[in-house]
Amino acid sequence: MTKTRVAVDVGGTFTDVCIMDEDTGQIRIEKTPSTPDDPMRAIMTGVSDASVDLSQVTMFSHGTTVATNALITRKLPRTAMVCTEGFRDVVEIRRSNKEDLWDTYKDVAKPYIPRRDRLTVKGRIDAAGKVIEDLDEDEARRVAGILKRRDVKAIAVCFINSYVNGAHERRMKEILQEVLPDVHVSISSQIMPEIFEHERFSTTMVNAAVSPVVVDYVSRLSDKLSDGGYERDLLLLHTGGGVMTPASVKDFAARLAGSGIAAGAIASRFIGNLCGYENSIGFDMGGTSTDVSLAYQGESTVTKDWYIEYGYPIRFPSIEVLTIGAGGGSLAWKDEGGSLRNGPQSAGATPGPACYSNGNKVATNSDANVVLGRLGTSLAGGDITLDPKLAEQAVRDTVAEPFGMELHEAAEAIIDVANANMANAVRLLSITRGYDPRDFALVAFGGAGALHGAAVAKELSIPVVIVPPNPGVTSAMGCLLVDIQHDFSDSFMADAATTKPEDLETAFAKIESEATERLRHEGVAAEDTILQRTVEMMYQGQWRSLAVSAPAKVTSTSALVDGFHNQHEREYNFRREDAPVSIFRVGVKATGVVPKAALPSYKVVRNTPKPIGQRDVWFKSERCTTDVYNRASFAAGAEFSGPAIVEQVDSTVVVPPNTTATVDQYMNILIKVEG
């Protein structure tokens, strides 16, 4: 029997299943409509429809939206927080800032744990880690009794200064588990042992709140796969760009918030590197949203400043992905000032765009693309039939008549607004971070990315667009390209000039021991373990730090300081050689290497493909008789010129007029964009 690897990515509209043959590297795909009420139903339907024999699957990797959706919808179990006396309101005071400083009427969302469920106990540790007041264990047991009567399902324990000494938190957890043995307990000294109370408290609160939801989902899915014959661990993609097993999910559930979007960034980086572009921008446009990511010199940019809802940061390291509400189902609308807008409202999977014939009468990007001839009359390999008349009626009623436009002019206006929104998102992640988009390739994927990729690239003067072989399931493929990975860190606040290398080595040894034990617990062999060190530093007086790579053995801090100056100059365009530098934190990325099947490459024959037909497509309000190609008939080396439409089971590629395209040895389409 053929051994296979399976990856599943759950999107807002479709659930994508990617199946790779271990021997040949050949990939086949299956798409099925998502089931928001229980994502597992769509997963198992997709696996069944793809005729996957789970007993022959050697790896099952999954990017999940369960944690993200639970936080967005606030469908969370009752969760409590136990704090040091006097600090119960840290997560409500936050940083006293707002997402929109000038909007007087828009308030920051309420904390995930209401004030009545945030209780306190006496006990105090100072900033140096010294116990100045013992934990009041009688009061701790009283609090545990209260929480038991309230039938809470999860608890976050957040004590002041526990990042430097977590003894009180660990004891509080023991007491809680004596009284509530079945309740999930997260302690901040384990979840995020870092200074800055709000960020530490917030991350621990989120972790506790999603734990019951995520653990239940992972357990049910693991059992379902096991019943079908799958014998190994379910691997779950986390935001840091690696995977974790169900054993780690129990302790670090919040790492799965934003899980699905990381898969696309990983796949985008891989494809860019495969095509010879170390600098690449991922452009993942689906049915509901567009995710933009960036890889520089072959590595994804990573951030710790992210959140699902503004005001409640999740400080686990995460691949930086910017998400905007622009997808195939994004709705066109007229604002109060009389301007045409696009999104973030979406028709979603149900009812979907007007052309889906499910009752929606408002024009979407998909409807505009149908009117312009850029989309044919079917999606998902014919499973979904599109009705051009309904698309035309929606565009006419929503935009053409209200704005006094001709039908095709209105459809193009809808697309232009969407493209402008997406180009701005790329600018935010590139230009505002000090990167020039002209030095990058745009990797366009997702169900709609290849439709819009060339237009967005032209707007930003990006010279080449890469469209992978299966754009609609590229995010799912990303789940096949990852290793088991965990991130560990510990506070280390000191003057870099006076820090001894042996002190740093001692700090690294402590977290490296924890890292190797975690990987060993997950079945990773010593020879498959990779530990990568970082030191976070800042100019004295600053509070934002930059991570600098550290060697396997630190022999001098001057090299680390030089690395920090270089990183600061690249990030902010200046350096201060004469300014003293502080060390803020040490970190270790622990990777357990998972064997990967190589993608197949093909002999380049440089043929010119034959079109399967022609249809009228509108570009810049002009009708063009355009060749339509079936991508399955392409060979490596194929060359063709725009205008052209390339159709595939999971996507459509638009090659505009006056552009050329080639197919490389890995079957990626490379569109050269000029002007």
C-alpha positions as CSV (number, residue, x, y, z in Angstrom):
1,M,0.0,0.0,0.0
2,T,1.1,3.6,-0.7
3,K,2.1,5.6,2.4
4,T,0.7,9.1,2.4
5,R,0.8,12.3,4.4
6,V,-2.3,14.3,4.9
7,A,-2.6,18.0,5.7
8,V,-5.9,19.8,6.4
9,D,-6.5,23.6,6.4
10,V,-9.9,24.9,7.6
11,G,-10.9,28.1,6.0
12,G,-13.9,30.4,6.4
13,T,-15.4,29.1,3.1
14,F,-13.7,25.8,2.2
15,T,-11.8,23.1,4.1
16,D,-8.8,21.9,2.0
17,V,-7.3,18.5,2.2
18,C,-3.9,17.9,0.7
19,I,-2.6,14.4,0.2
20,M,1.0,13.7,-0.6
21,D,2.4,10.4,-1.8
22,E,5.6,9.7,0.2
23,D,7.3,7.9,-2.6
24,T,6.7,10.2,-5.5
25,G,5.9,13.5,-3.8
26,Q,2.8,13.8,-6.0
27,I,0.0,15.9,-4.4
28,R,-3.7,15.5,-4.9
29,I,-6.4,17.7,-3.3
30,E,-9.9,17.7,-2.0
31,K,-12.1,20.7,-1.2
32,T,-15.2,20.6,0.8
33,P,-17.4,23.4,2.2
34,S,-16.5,24.3,5.8
35,T,-18.8,23.5,8.7
36,P,-18.4,26.4,11.2
37,D,-20.5,24.7,13.9
38,D,-18.1,21.8,14.0
39,P,-15.0,22.0,11.8
40,M,-14.3,18.2,12.4
41,R,-17.3,17.3,10.2
42,A,-15.8,19.0,7.1
43,I,-12.4,17.5,7.8
44,M,-13.7,13.9,8.0
45,T,-16.0,14.5,4.9
46,G,-12.9,15.7,3.0
47,V,-10.8,12.8,4.1
48,S,-13.6,10.4,3.1
49,D,-14.3,12.1,-0.3
50,A,-10.6,11.9,-1.0
51,S,-10.6,8.1,-0.3
52,V,-7.8,8.4,2.2
53,D,-6.9,5.2,4.0
54,L,-6.0,6.5,7.4
55,S,-4.2,3.2,8.3
56,Q,-1.7,4.1,5.5
57,V,-1.2,7.8,6.7
58,T,2.2,8.4,8.3
59,M,1.5,12.0,9.2
60,F,-1.7,14.0,9.7
61,S,-1.1,17.7,10.1
62,H,-3.8,20.2,10.8
63,G,-4.1,24.0,10.8
64,T,-7.1,24.8,13.0
65,T,-9.3,27.9,13.5
66,V,-11.1,26.5,16.6
67,A,-9.2,28.7,19.1
68,T,-9.5,31.8,16.9
69,N,-13.2,31.3,16.3
70,A,-13.8,30.7,20.0
71,L,-12.1,34.0,20.9
72,I,-13.8,36.0,18.1
73,T,-17.3,34.7,18.9
74,R,-16.6,34.6,22.7
75,K,-18.1,31.1,22.8
76,L,-15.9,30.2,25.8
77,P,-16.4,28.2,28.9
78,R,-16.6,30.0,32.2
79,T,-13.1,30.9,33.1
80,A,-11.7,32.5,36.3
81,M,-8.5,34.3,37.2
82,V,-6.6,34.3,40.5
83,C,-4.4,37.3,41.1
84,T,-2.2,38.9,43.8
85,E,-4.3,41.1,46.0
86,G,-4.6,44.5,44.4
87,F,-4.0,43.3,40.9
88,R,-7.3,41.9,39.7
89,D,-7.9,44.7,37.2
90,V,-4.6,44.5,35.3
91,V,-6.3,42.9,32.3
92,E,-9.1,45.6,32.3
93,I,-6.8,48.6,32.7
94,R,-4.6,47.2,30.0
95,R,-2.3,49.9,28.5
96,S,-5.1,52.5,28.7
97,N,-4.9,52.8,24.9
98,K,-7.3,52.3,22.0
99,E,-7.2,50.8,18.6
100,D,-8.5,54.1,17.1
101,L,-7.2,56.9,19.3
102,W,-9.7,59.4,17.8
103,D,-12.9,57.4,18.0
104,T,-14.4,58.5,21.2
105,Y,-17.3,56.1,21.0
106,K,-15.5,52.9,20.2
107,D,-14.5,51.0,23.4
108,V,-12.0,48.2,23.7
109,A,-13.7,44.8,24.1
110,K,-14.3,43.5,27.6
111,P,-11.8,41.0,29.0
112,Y,-12.4,37.3,28.4
113,I,-12.8,36.9,32.1
114,P,-15.3,39.3,33.8
115,R,-14.4,41.1,37.0
116,R,-16.6,39.0,39.3
117,D,-14.5,35.9,38.3
118,R,-11.2,37.5,38.9
119,L,-10.4,36.7,42.6
120,T,-7.3,37.6,44.7
121,V,-5.1,36.0,47.4
122,K,-2.5,37.5,49.7
123,G,1.2,36.8,49.1
124,R,3.9,38.9,47.5
125,I,7.2,38.5,45.7
126,D,9.4,41.5,44.9
127,A,11.1,42.4,41.6
128,A,14.2,40.5,42.6
129,G,12.3,37.3,43.2
130,K,12.4,37.5,47.0
131,V,9.4,36.4,49.0
132,I,8.3,39.3,51.2
133,E,4.9,37.9,52.1
134,D,4.1,34.2,52.1
135,L,1.2,32.9,50.0
136,D,-1.9,32.7,52.3
137,E,-2.9,29.1,51.7
138,D,-6.0,29.3,53.8
139,E,-7.3,32.1,51.5
140,A,-6.1,30.1,48.5
141,R,-8.3,27.2,49.5
142,R,-11.2,29.5,50.2
143,V,-10.9,30.9,46.6
144,A,-10.7,27.4,45.2
145,G,-13.9,26.5,47.0
146,I,-15.6,29.6,45.5
147,L,-14.5,28.7,42.0
148,K,-15.7,25.1,42.5
149,R,-19.2,26.4,43.4
150,R,-19.2,28.6,40.4
151,D,-18.4,25.5,38.2
152,V,-15.6,27.2,36.3
153,K,-14.0,25.1,33.6
154,A,-10.6,26.9,33.4
155,I,-8.5,29.1,35.7
156,A,-5.6,31.5,35.0
157,V,-3.2,32.2,37.9
158,C,-1.3,35.5,37.5
159,F,0.8,36.7,40.4
160,I,2.9,39.9,40.4
161,N,6.6,39.3,39.7
162,S,6.1,35.6,39.1
163,Y,8.2,35.8,36.0
164,V,11.3,35.9,38.2
165,N,10.0,33.5,40.9
166,G,7.0,31.3,40.2
167,A,6.9,29.5,43.5
168,H,3.6,31.0,44.7
169,E,1.9,30.3,41.3
170,R,3.0,26.7,41.3
171,R,1.7,26.2,44.9
172,M,-1.6,27.9,44.0
173,K,-2.0,25.6,41.0
174,E,-1.5,22.6,43.3
175,I,-4.2,23.8,45.7
176,L,-6.6,24.4,42.8
177,Q,-6.0,21.0,41.4
178,E,-6.6,19.4,44.8
179,V,-10.1,21.0,44.9
180,L,-10.9,21.1,41.2
181,P,-8.9,18.1,39.6
182,D,-10.7,18.3,36.3
183,V,-10.3,22.0,35.7
184,H,-7.6,23.4,33.3
185,V,-5.2,25.6,35.2
186,S,-2.7,27.9,33.4
187,I,0.0,29.7,35.4
188,S,1.8,32.8,34.0
189,S,5.3,31.7,35.1
190,Q,4.9,28.7,32.8
191,I,3.0,30.3,30.0
192,M,4.9,33.5,29.6
193,P,7.7,34.1,32.2
194,E,8.3,37.7,31.2
195,I,8.1,41.2,32.7
196,F,5.1,43.5,31.7
197,E,2.1,42.5,33.7
198,H,-0.6,43.1,31.2
199,E,1.0,41.1,28.4
200,R,1.8,38.2,30.8
201,F,-1.7,38.3,32.4
202,S,-3.4,38.6,29.0
203,T,-1.6,35.7,27.4
204,T,-2.3,33.5,30.4
205,M,-6.0,34.5,30.4
206,V,-6.4,33.7,26.7
207,N,-4.6,30.4,27.2
208,A,-6.9,29.4,30.0
209,A,-10.0,30.5,28.3
210,V,-9.4,28.5,25.1
211,S,-8.0,25.4,26.8
212,P,-11.2,23.5,27.4
213,V,-12.5,24.2,23.8
214,V,-9.2,23.3,22.1
215,V,-8.5,20.2,24.2
216,D,-12.0,18.9,23.6
217,Y,-11.7,19.4,19.8
218,V,-8.2,17.9,19.6
219,S,-9.3,14.9,21.7
220,R,-12.4,14.2,19.5
221,L,-10.4,14.6,16.3
222,S,-7.6,12.4,17.5
223,D,-10.1,9.7,18.5
224,K,-11.9,10.0,15.2
225,L,-8.7,9.5,13.3
226,S,-7.6,6.7,15.5
227,D,-11.0,4.9,14.9
228,G,-10.3,5.2,11.2
229,G,-6.9,3.5,11.5
230,Y,-4.4,6.4,12.0
231,E,-1.8,5.3,14.5
232,R,0.4,8.3,15.1
233,D,0.0,11.7,16.9
234,L,-2.2,14.3,15.3
235,L,0.1,17.3,14.6
236,L,-1.3,20.8,15.1
237,L,0.1,23.8,13.5
238,H,0.8,26.7,15.8
239,T,1.4,30.4,15.1
240,G,5.2,30.1,15.5
241,G,5.4,28.1,12.3
242,G,5.8,24.6,13.8
243,V,3.5,21.9,14.9
244,M,2.7,20.6,18.4
245,T,1.2,17.3,19.6
246,P,-2.0,17.0,21.7
247,A,0.3,16.5,24.8
248,S,1.5,20.1,24.4
249,V,-1.9,21.5,23.5
250,K,-3.1,20.8,27.0
251,D,-0.6,23.4,28.4
252,F,-0.3,25.9,25.5
253,A,-3.7,26.0,23.9
254,A,-3.4,29.7,23.0
255,R,-0.5,28.9,20.6
256,L,-3.2,27.6,18.2
257,A,-5.0,30.9,18.0
258,G,-4.2,32.0,14.5
259,S,-3.0,28.5,13.6
260,G,-4.5,28.4,10.1
261,I,-2.9,31.6,8.8
262,A,0.6,30.5,9.7
263,A,0.4,27.5,7.3
264,G,0.0,29.8,4.3
265,A,3.1,31.9,5.3
266,I,5.1,28.7,5.7
267,A,4.1,27.4,2.3
268,S,4.7,30.8,0.7
269,R,8.3,31.0,2.1
270,F,9.0,27.5,0.9
271,I,7.7,28.1,-2.6
272,G,9.6,31.4,-2.9
273,N,12.9,29.6,-1.8
274,L,12.1,26.8,-4.2
275,C,11.9,29.2,-7.1
276,G,15.1,31.0,-6.1
277,Y,13.5,34.0,-4.3
278,E,14.7,34.3,-0.7
279,N,12.6,37.5,-0.5
280,S,9.0,36.8,-1.0
281,I,5.6,38.1,0.0
282,G,2.8,35.7,0.7
283,F,-0.6,36.7,-0.8
284,D,-3.2,34.3,0.4
285,M,-6.7,35.4,-0.7
286,G,-9.5,33.1,0.2
287,G,-13.3,33.4,0.3
288,T,-13.5,35.6,3.4
289,S,-10.1,37.3,4.0
290,T,-6.6,37.9,2.6
291,D,-3.5,37.0,4.6
292,V,-0.2,38.8,3.8
293,S,3.1,37.5,5.1
294,L,6.7,38.3,4.3
295,A,9.9,36.3,4.2
296,Y,13.3,38.0,4.1
297,Q,16.5,36.2,3.2
298,G,14.7,32.9,3.4
299,E,13.2,33.4,6.9
300,S,9.6,34.5,7.9
301,T,9.4,37.6,9.9
302,V,8.3,36.9,13.5
303,T,6.4,39.1,16.0
304,K,5.2,38.9,19.6
305,D,2.9,41.9,19.2
306,W,-0.3,40.2,18.0
307,Y,-3.8,39.6,19.2
308,I,-7.2,38.2,18.1
309,E,-9.0,41.1,19.7
310,Y,-7.3,44.4,20.3
311,G,-6.3,45.1,23.9
312,Y,-5.6,41.4,24.8
313,P,-2.1,40.5,23.4
314,I,-0.9,37.0,23.0
315,R,2.8,37.1,23.4
316,F,3.8,33.7,22.0
317,P,6.2,34.1,19.0
318,S,4.1,34.2,15.8
319,I,4.9,34.4,12.1
320,E,3.8,37.9,11.3
321,V,0.7,37.8,9.1
322,L,-1.6,40.8,8.3
323,T,-5.2,39.8,7.7
324,I,-7.8,42.0,6.1
325,G,-11.4,41.4,5.1
326,A,-10.9,41.0,1.4
327,G,-11.9,37.7,-0.2
328,G,-14.0,36.2,-3.0
329,G,-17.1,36.7,-0.8
330,S,-16.4,40.3,0.3
331,L,-19.4,42.6,-0.2
332,A,-19.4,45.8,-2.2
333,W,-21.3,48.7,-0.5
334,K,-21.8,52.4,-0.6
335,D,-20.6,54.4,2.5
336,E,-22.3,57.5,4.0
337,G,-20.0,59.7,2.0
338,G,-21.1,58.1,-1.3
339,S,-17.9,56.2,-1.9
340,L,-17.6,52.6,-3.1
341,R,-16.3,50.2,-0.4
342,N,-15.3,46.6,-0.5
343,G,-15.5,44.4,2.7
344,P,-14.7,43.5,5.4
345,Q,-18.3,42.2,5.4
346,S,-18.5,38.9,3.6
347,A,-21.1,36.6,2.2
348,G,-19.0,33.7,3.6
349,A,-19.7,30.1,2.7
350,T,-23.4,30.5,3.2
351,P,-25.1,32.1,1.4
352,G,-22.0,32.9,-0.5
353,P,-21.7,35.3,-3.5
354,A,-24.9,36.0,-5.5
355,C,-23.7,33.7,-8.3
356,Y,-23.9,30.7,-5.9
357,S,-27.7,30.9,-6.2
358,N,-28.2,30.7,-2.4
359,G,-30.2,33.9,-2.0
360,N,-27.5,36.6,-1.6
361,K,-28.3,39.6,-3.8
362,V,-25.4,41.9,-2.9
363,A,-22.4,41.9,-5.2
364,T,-19.1,40.4,-4.1
365,N,-15.6,40.1,-5.7
366,S,-16.5,36.7,-7.1
367,D,-19.6,38.2,-8.8
368,A,-17.5,41.0,-10.3
369,N,-15.0,38.5,-11.6
370,V,-17.8,36.4,-13.2
371,V,-19.2,39.5,-14.9
372,L,-15.7,40.4,-16.2
373,G,-15.2,36.9,-17.6
374,R,-12.3,36.2,-15.3
375,L,-14.1,33.3,-13.6
376,G,-15.9,30.6,-15.5
377,T,-19.2,29.0,-14.5
378,S,-17.9,26.4,-12.0
379,L,-15.8,26.2,-8.8
380,A,-14.2,23.3,-6.9
381,G,-14.0,21.0,-9.9
382,G,-17.6,21.5,-10.8
383,D,-19.1,21.0,-7.4
384,I,-20.3,24.6,-7.3
385,T,-22.0,26.0,-10.4
386,L,-22.0,29.8,-10.9
387,D,-24.9,31.7,-12.4
388,P,-23.6,34.7,-14.5
389,K,-27.1,36.2,-14.7
390,L,-27.4,36.4,-10.9
391,A,-23.9,37.9,-10.7
392,E,-24.8,40.5,-13.3
393,Q,-28.0,41.4,-11.5
394,A,-26.1,41.8,-8.2
395,V,-23.4,44.1,-9.7
396,R,-26.1,46.1,-11.5
397,D,-28.2,46.6,-8.4
398,T,-25.3,47.1,-5.9
399,V,-23.0,49.3,-7.8
400,A,-23.8,50.1,-11.5
401,E,-27.2,51.8,-10.9
402,P,-26.4,53.6,-7.6
403,F,-23.2,55.0,-9.1
404,G,-24.4,55.5,-12.6
405,M,-21.9,53.1,-14.2
406,E,-22.1,50.7,-17.1
407,L,-22.2,47.0,-15.9
408,H,-18.6,46.1,-16.7
409,E,-17.3,49.4,-15.5
410,A,-19.0,48.7,-12.1
411,A,-17.6,45.2,-11.9
412,E,-14.1,46.6,-12.5
413,A,-14.6,49.3,-9.9
414,I,-15.4,46.5,-7.3
415,I,-12.2,44.7,-8.2
416,D,-10.1,47.9,-8.2
417,V,-11.2,48.8,-4.7
418,A,-10.5,45.3,-3.5
419,N,-7.0,45.4,-5.1
420,A,-6.3,48.7,-3.6
421,N,-7.2,47.4,-0.1
422,M,-4.9,44.4,-0.6
423,A,-2.0,46.5,-2.0
424,N,-2.2,48.7,1.1
425,A,-2.0,45.6,3.3
426,V,1.2,44.6,1.5
427,R,2.6,48.1,2.0
428,L,1.9,47.9,5.7
429,L,3.9,44.7,6.0
430,S,6.7,45.7,3.7
431,I,7.4,49.4,3.2
432,T,6.4,50.4,6.8
433,R,8.8,47.7,8.0
434,G,11.7,49.0,5.9
435,Y,11.4,46.5,3.0
436,D,11.1,47.5,-0.7
437,P,8.4,45.4,-2.4
438,R,10.5,45.7,-5.7
439,D,13.0,43.4,-4.1
440,F,10.5,40.6,-3.5
441,A,8.4,38.1,-5.5
442,L,4.7,37.8,-4.8
443,V,3.5,34.3,-4.1
444,A,-0.2,34.3,-4.9
445,F,-2.4,31.5,-3.6
446,G,-5.7,30.7,-1.9
447,G,-8.8,30.3,-4.0
448,A,-8.8,33.8,-5.2
449,G,-5.1,34.9,-4.9
450,A,-4.2,34.0,-8.5
451,L,-7.1,36.0,-9.8
452,H,-5.8,39.2,-8.2
453,G,-2.1,38.6,-7.8
454,A,-0.8,40.2,-11.0
455,A,-2.9,43.3,-10.5
456,V,-1.6,43.8,-6.9
457,A,1.9,43.2,-8.0
458,K,1.6,45.8,-10.8
459,E,0.3,48.3,-8.2
460,L,3.4,47.8,-6.1
461,S,6.0,47.3,-8.9
462,I,6.7,43.8,-7.8
463,P,8.5,42.2,-10.7
464,V,7.3,38.6,-10.6
465,V,4.2,36.7,-9.4
466,I,4.6,33.0,-8.5
467,V,1.4,30.9,-8.6
468,P,2.0,27.4,-7.1
469,P,0.5,24.2,-8.7
470,N,-2.5,24.0,-6.4
471,P,-3.1,27.6,-5.2
472,G,-6.4,26.8,-3.4
473,V,-4.8,24.3,-1.1
474,T,-1.3,25.9,-0.6
475,S,-2.0,26.6,3.0
476,A,-2.9,23.0,3.6
477,M,0.4,22.1,1.9
478,G,2.2,24.3,4.4
479,C,1.2,21.9,7.1
480,L,3.2,19.2,5.4
481,L,6.4,21.4,5.4
482,V,6.7,22.0,9.2
483,D,8.6,20.5,12.1
484,I,7.6,20.1,15.7
485,Q,8.6,23.4,17.3
486,H,8.4,25.1,20.7
487,D,9.6,28.5,21.8
488,F,11.1,29.0,25.3
489,S,12.2,32.2,27.0
490,D,13.3,33.5,30.3
491,S,13.9,37.0,31.6
492,F,17.5,38.1,31.8
493,M,17.7,41.8,32.6
494,A,21.3,43.0,32.7
495,D,23.8,45.5,31.2
496,A,25.4,43.9,28.2
497,A,28.7,45.5,28.8
498,T,29.1,43.9,32.3
499,T,27.4,40.6,31.6
500,K,29.7,37.6,31.8
501,P,29.3,34.9,29.0
502,E,29.1,32.2,31.6
503,D,26.0,33.9,33.1
504,L,24.3,33.7,29.7
505,E,25.4,30.1,29.3
506,T,23.8,29.3,32.7
507,A,20.5,30.9,31.6
508,F,20.5,29.1,28.3
509,A,21.3,25.8,29.9
510,K,18.2,26.1,32.1
511,I,15.8,26.6,29.2
512,E,17.6,24.2,26.9
513,S,17.1,21.5,29.4
514,E,13.4,22.2,29.5
515,A,13.3,22.3,25.7
516,T,15.0,19.0,25.1
517,E,12.8,17.4,27.7
518,R,9.6,18.7,25.9
519,L,10.8,17.3,22.6
520,R,11.8,14.0,24.2
521,H,8.3,13.8,25.7
522,E,6.9,14.2,22.2
523,G,9.0,11.3,20.8
524,V,11.7,13.4,19.1
525,A,15.1,11.6,18.9
526,A,18.2,13.5,20.1
527,E,19.7,13.5,16.6
528,D,16.5,15.2,15.3
529,T,16.6,18.0,17.8
530,I,17.8,21.5,16.9
531,L,18.2,24.3,19.4
532,Q,18.5,27.9,18.2
533,R,19.4,30.6,20.7
534,T,18.4,34.3,20.7
535,V,19.1,37.2,23.0
536,E,16.7,40.1,23.1
537,M,18.4,43.4,23.6
538,M,17.6,47.2,23.6
539,Y,19.2,50.5,24.1
540,Q,19.1,51.5,27.7
541,G,15.9,53.5,28.4
542,Q,13.9,51.7,25.7
543,W,11.2,49.2,26.4
544,R,10.9,47.5,23.0
545,S,13.5,44.9,22.3
546,L,15.0,43.2,19.2
547,A,16.0,39.5,19.1
548,V,19.6,38.7,18.0
549,S,20.8,35.2,17.1
550,A,23.3,33.8,19.6
551,P,25.9,31.1,19.0
552,A,25.8,27.6,20.5
553,K,28.4,28.8,23.0
554,V,28.6,32.4,24.0
555,T,32.2,33.5,24.5
556,S,31.7,37.2,24.2
557,T,28.9,39.7,24.6
558,S,30.5,42.2,22.2
559,A,29.5,40.1,19.2
560,L,25.9,40.1,20.4
561,V,26.0,43.9,20.8
562,D,27.3,44.3,17.3
563,G,24.5,42.1,16.0
564,F,22.0,44.2,17.9
565,H,23.3,47.5,16.4
566,N,23.1,45.9,12.9
567,Q,19.5,44.7,13.5
568,H,18.4,48.0,14.9
569,E,19.8,49.8,11.9
570,R,18.0,47.5,9.5
571,E,14.7,47.8,11.4
572,Y,14.7,51.5,12.2
573,N,17.4,52.9,9.9
574,F,19.7,54.2,12.6
575,R,22.2,52.9,15.2
576,R,23.8,54.4,18.3
577,E,27.2,52.9,18.7
578,D,27.9,55.0,21.8
579,A,24.7,54.1,23.6
580,P,24.8,51.4,26.3
581,V,22.8,48.3,25.5
582,S,20.7,46.2,27.9
583,I,19.9,42.5,27.7
584,F,16.2,41.8,28.2
585,R,15.5,38.2,27.6
586,V,17.1,34.9,26.4
587,G,15.2,32.5,24.2
588,V,15.5,29.1,22.6
589,K,13.6,27.8,19.6
590,A,13.5,24.0,19.9
591,T,12.8,22.1,16.7
592,G,12.2,18.4,16.3
593,V,12.8,17.7,12.6
594,V,10.1,15.7,10.9
595,P,11.1,13.8,7.7
596,K,9.5,15.5,4.7
597,A,8.8,14.1,1.2
598,A,10.3,16.2,-1.6
599,L,8.0,17.9,-4.1
600,P,8.5,16.3,-7.6
601,S,10.3,18.2,-10.3
602,Y,9.7,17.8,-14.0
603,K,11.8,17.9,-17.1
604,V,11.7,21.3,-18.8
605,V,10.4,20.9,-22.4
606,R,9.6,24.5,-23.2
607,N,6.4,23.8,-25.1
608,T,3.6,26.3,-25.9
609,P,0.3,25.0,-24.5
610,K,-2.8,24.9,-26.6
611,P,-5.8,26.7,-25.2
612,I,-9.0,24.8,-24.6
613,G,-11.1,27.7,-25.7
614,Q,-11.6,31.4,-25.6
615,R,-13.9,33.8,-23.9
616,D,-14.4,37.6,-23.6
617,V,-12.7,39.1,-20.6
618,W,-12.7,42.8,-19.6
619,F,-9.5,44.6,-18.7
620,K,-9.5,48.3,-18.1
621,S,-13.1,48.5,-19.5
622,E,-11.9,46.9,-22.7
623,R,-13.2,43.6,-24.0
624,C,-10.4,41.2,-24.9
625,T,-10.9,37.9,-26.6
626,T,-8.8,35.7,-24.2
627,D,-7.3,32.3,-24.4
628,V,-8.4,29.9,-21.7
629,Y,-6.0,27.1,-20.7
630,N,-6.4,23.9,-18.6
631,R,-3.6,24.0,-16.2
632,A,-3.5,20.2,-15.9
633,S,-2.3,20.0,-19.5
634,F,0.8,22.3,-18.8
635,A,4.3,20.9,-19.0
636,A,7.3,22.3,-17.2
637,G,8.8,25.0,-19.5
638,A,5.5,26.1,-21.0
639,E,5.4,29.7,-22.1
640,F,2.5,31.9,-22.9
641,S,1.5,35.6,-23.0
642,G,-1.4,37.5,-21.6
643,P,-4.2,38.1,-21.7
644,A,-4.8,34.5,-20.6
645,I,-7.0,32.6,-18.1
646,V,-5.6,29.4,-16.6
647,E,-8.3,27.2,-15.0
648,Q,-7.7,24.5,-12.4
649,V,-9.9,22.5,-10.0
650,D,-9.2,24.8,-7.0
651,S,-8.4,28.2,-8.6
652,T,-8.2,30.4,-11.6
653,V,-5.1,32.3,-12.7
654,V,-5.4,35.7,-14.5
655,V,-2.5,36.7,-16.7
656,P,-3.3,40.3,-17.8
657,P,-2.5,41.8,-21.2
658,N,1.1,42.7,-22.0
659,T,2.6,40.2,-19.5
660,T,4.4,36.9,-20.1
661,A,4.3,33.7,-18.0
662,T,6.4,30.5,-17.8
663,V,6.0,27.2,-15.9
664,D,9.1,26.2,-14.0
665,Q,10.3,22.7,-13.2
666,Y,8.1,22.5,-10.1
667,M,5.0,23.5,-12.1
668,N,4.8,27.0,-10.6
669,I,3.6,29.6,-13.0
670,L,5.9,32.7,-12.9
671,I,4.2,35.8,-14.2
672,K,6.5,38.6,-15.2
673,V,5.0,41.9,-14.3
674,E,6.2,45.1,-16.0
675,G,5.4,48.7,-15.5
